[in-house]
Amino acid sequence: MEIKTISVTYQRKFNLGDYESVEIGCSLWGQIDPEEDAEGATKFLFEQAKASVKKAALPVIKASAYQMGKYKQSHTQTYQADTDEF
């Protein structure tokens, strides 16, 4: 089978407290040549989508008092270190 197009979707849902939540997602599509590594291209797109969602989610998480309290209570490390493991 010849793969010509790859699609990757990455989504995360965050509880903001007070019965509110936000879902942030990213879908990426890529065209590849038959000679290219489809698995490698898929991994690349996945990492790009994950980084995009992380970038979009950090301001929302930092603005949410519920999420900030959750991270401060459950982790002894600094907030920045916790978000690196997103």
HELIX and SHEET records of a PDB file:
HELIX    1   1 ALA A   38  ALA A   63  1                                  26    
HELIX    2   2 ALA A   65  SER A   74  1                                  10    
HELIX    3   3 TYR A   79  ASP A   84  1                                   6    
SHEET    1   A 2 THR A   5  GLY A  17  0                                        
SHEET    2   A 2 GLU A  20  GLN A  31 -1                                        
END                                                                             
